Amino acid sequence: MRIKITHRRVTLVLQLILLIEAVLAFAGSRWMVGFLSSFIIGITLIPLLFERRFRVYAPPQLQLLAVVFVFATLFLGEVYDYYNRFWWWDIALHASSGFLLGILGFLLVHVMNEIERLDLHMKPGFVAFFAFLFALGVGTLWEIFEFTLDALLGMNMQKPMLGDSSGLTDTMWDLIVDALGALVISVLGYRDLKNRDRKTFLERWLTSFVDRNPRFFLRE
């Protein structure tokens, strides 16, 4: 219950900061900043939309991390240019995305594995491998998205490094860091599935998801 209250308070504070930034940006005719800040607010409302519209309840810890990640990536990174102000910002965020996407991959395959009517009995090694590939796949799609915006709108999302005007080095390092983050989660998840007696944060989050979404796990 405490983490849920913390999640709501932190999310509200971040949304308030974004709203103030959007209002000031539009008042100062900084249309791109205003649009981006408004867009980020919309993204932070997605978990609430899923809860009310589709009755899908994600663990509050995962929601909180996702909201903070979006704020750090799009608002601090793009609006306040943290990518250029701090050389390690992009690396830290890609490592974090590897963690988050790895957890999401585990969540998805865990749901399929637990629903008896699907009759799936995936081994821990395959579940961990799926989570790793899921995180890496989404990370690759993000790099394609960055390349597309840079090519079509003249943006600088790839952040080319010195001596590499094409952005290839940045893309490869982003994917490598994504892979390392996903690998850490995959190893932790594999150990959880092999040893059910150990209760790590990942196992607790998976259990929380099952408990909060019993309709996904109805037995026939």
C-alpha positions in Angstrom: 0.0 0.0 0.0 2.9 2.4 0.9 4.5 1.9 -2.5 1.2 2.6 -4.3 0.8 5.9 -2.4 4.4 6.8 -3.2 3.9 6.0 -6.9 0.8 8.3 -7.0 2.6 11.2 -5.3 5.8 11.0 -7.4 3.7 10.7 -10.6 1.6 13.7 -9.6 4.7 15.8 -8.9 6.2 14.9 -12.2 3.0 15.6 -14.1 2.7 19.0 -12.3 6.3 19.9 -13.4 5.4 18.9 -16.9 2.2 20.9 -16.9 4.0 24.0 -15.7 6.7 23.6 -18.3 4.1 23.1 -21.1 2.2 26.3 -20.0 5.3 28.4 -19.9 6.5 27.0 -23.2 3.3 27.7 -25.0 3.2 31.2 -23.4 6.7 31.8 -24.7 6.0 30.5 -28.2 8.3 27.5 -27.6 5.9 25.2 -29.5 8.1 22.1 -29.7 8.9 22.1 -26.0 5.2 22.7 -25.1 4.1 19.9 -27.4 6.7 17.5 -26.1 5.9 18.3 -22.5 2.2 17.7 -23.2 3.0 14.5 -25.0 5.0 13.2 -22.0 2.0 14.0 -19.7 -0.1 11.8 -22.0 2.4 8.9 -21.7 2.4 9.1 -17.9 -1.4 8.6 -18.0 -1.2 5.3 -20.0 -1.1 3.1 -16.8 -4.2 4.8 -15.5 -5.9 4.3 -18.9 -5.1 0.6 -18.9 -6.4 0.2 -15.4 -9.7 2.0 -16.1 -10.4 0.9 -19.7 -8.9 -2.6 -19.8 -8.7 -3.5 -16.1 -5.1 -4.4 -16.4 -3.2 -3.7 -13.2 0.6 -3.5 -13.3 2.7 -3.6 -10.1 3.0 -0.1 -8.7 6.8 -0.4 -8.6 6.9 -1.0 -12.3 4.6 1.9 -13.0 6.7 4.2 -10.9 9.9 3.2 -12.7 8.3 3.6 -16.1 7.0 7.1 -15.3 10.4 8.2 -13.9 12.1 6.7 -17.0 9.9 8.5 -19.4 10.4 11.8 -17.5 14.2 11.3 -17.5 14.3 10.3 -21.2 12.0 12.7 -22.9 11.8 15.7 -20.5 15.2 15.9 -18.9 17.0 14.3 -21.8 15.4 16.1 -24.8 13.9 19.3 -23.3 16.8 20.1 -20.9 19.4 18.5 -23.1 20.8 16.2 -20.4 22.2 13.9 -23.1 24.7 16.5 -24.0 25.2 18.0 -20.5 26.1 14.6 -19.0 28.0 12.1 -21.1 26.7 9.1 -19.1 23.0 10.1 -19.3 22.2 8.1 -22.5 24.1 5.1 -21.2 22.3 5.0 -17.9 18.9 5.3 -19.5 19.5 2.6 -22.0 20.7 0.3 -19.2 17.5 1.2 -17.3 15.4 0.4 -20.4 17.0 -3.0 -20.7 16.0 -3.7 -17.1 12.4 -2.4 -17.6 11.9 -4.2 -20.9 13.4 -7.4 -19.5 10.9 -7.3 -16.6 8.1 -6.6 -19.0 9.2 -9.6 -21.1 9.2 -11.8 -18.0 5.7 -10.5 -17.2 4.3 -11.4 -20.6 5.7 -14.9 -20.8 4.8 -15.5 -17.1 1.2 -14.7 -17.9 1.2 -17.2 -20.9 2.9 -19.8 -18.8 0.5 -19.6 -15.9 -2.8 -19.7 -17.9 -3.7 -23.4 -18.0 -6.0 -23.1 -21.0 -3.0 -22.1 -23.2 -1.4 -25.4 -22.2 2.1 -23.9 -22.2 4.9 -25.3 -20.0 7.9 -23.3 -20.9 11.2 -24.0 -19.1 13.0 -21.4 -17.1 15.8 -21.1 -19.6 13.3 -20.4 -22.4 11.5 -17.8 -20.3 14.7 -16.0 -19.6 15.8 -16.2 -23.2 12.4 -14.8 -24.4 12.7 -11.9 -21.9 16.2 -11.1 -23.1 15.2 -11.1 -26.8 12.0 -9.1 -26.1 14.0 -6.3 -24.4 16.6 -6.3 -27.2 13.9 -6.3 -29.9 12.1 -3.3 -28.4 15.4 -1.6 -28.0 16.2 -2.1 -31.7 12.8 -0.7 -32.7 13.6 2.4 -30.6 16.8 2.8 -32.5 14.9 2.6 -35.8 12.5 5.2 -34.4 15.4 7.5 -33.6 16.9 7.1 -37.0 13.5 7.8 -38.7 12.9 11.0 -36.8 16.5 12.2 -37.5 16.1 11.5 -41.2 12.7 12.9 -41.7 12.5 15.8 -39.2 16.2 16.7 -38.9 16.3 15.9 -35.2 19.3 14.7 -33.3 18.1 11.8 -31.3 21.0 9.5 -32.3 23.5 11.9 -30.7 26.5 11.0 -33.0 29.8 10.7 -31.1 33.0 12.5 -32.1 34.4 11.2 -35.3 31.1 9.4 -36.2 28.8 11.6 -38.1 26.5 8.7 -39.0 25.4 7.9 -35.5 26.3 4.2 -35.9 28.6 4.1 -32.9 25.9 5.6 -30.7 23.4 3.1 -31.9 25.7 0.2 -31.3 26.6 1.3 -27.8 22.9 1.8 -27.1 22.1 -1.7 -28.2 25.0 -3.2 -26.2 23.9 -1.4 -23.0 20.3 -2.5 -23.7 21.5 -6.1 -24.0 23.5 -5.9 -20.7 20.6 -4.6 -18.8 18.3 -7.2 -20.2 20.9 -9.9 -19.5 21.0 -9.0 -15.8 17.2 -9.3 -15.5 17.2 -12.5 -17.5 19.8 -14.1 -15.2 17.9 -12.9 -12.1 14.6 -14.2 -13.5 16.1 -17.6 -14.4 17.4 -18.0 -10.9 13.9 -17.1 -9.5 12.2 -19.7 -11.7 14.7 -22.4 -10.9 14.5 -21.8 -7.1 11.0 -20.8 -6.1 12.0 -20.5 -2.5 14.0 -17.4 -3.2 11.9 -14.2 -3.2 13.7 -11.5 -5.1 12.0 -8.3 -6.3 11.2 -9.8 -9.7 9.4 -12.8 -8.2 7.4 -10.4 -5.9 6.4 -8.3 -8.8 5.3 -11.3 -10.9 3.3 -12.6 -7.9 1.8 -9.1 -7.5 0.7 -9.0 -11.1 -1.0 -12.5 -10.8 -2.8 -11.4 -7.6 -4.0 -8.2 -9.0 -5.2 -9.7 -12.3 -6.9 -12.9 -11.3 -9.2 -12.9 -14.4 -6.2 -13.7 -16.6 -5.5 -16.8 -14.7 -9.0 -18.4 -14.5 -8.9 -22.1 -14.7 -11.3 -23.9 -17.1 
